[in-house]
């Protein structure tokens, strides 16, 4: 007689999958799905080097004049508007998934930066913000002496 390993949570897993399918089907049929969504916000990466912070945000389909960038204290905010394309009169849509409208995304910076030295470049739908760190924000190596 062979032993069959017991999987005590397999029934719970299949129940969860069924519930997920039920919720997805319910929300797909909902007449106003945007009522519960907050809209579109650009995806972003934040990285740090020895001397600066770098933020890269994806803003496809926008032009630099559609984007506003501000810094208040240590809160960096990217906001703007993605305009809707002109629709044809006899055009029938099967799906409308592309977002249009206003957006805002804010990031709390982990270190102090030199506000007057911030540079922003926009190339191929990617906004790159380079922010030099202040002298007191830079990491300092501490030498450890022998006892």
Secondary structure, DSSP 8 states (H G I E B T S, - for coil): -------TTHHHHHHHHHHHHHHHHHHHH-TTGGGT-------EEEEE-SSEEEEEEE-TT--GGGEEEEEETTEEEEEEEE------TT---S---S--EEEEEEEE-SS-B-GGG-EEEEETTEEEEEEEB-GGGS---------
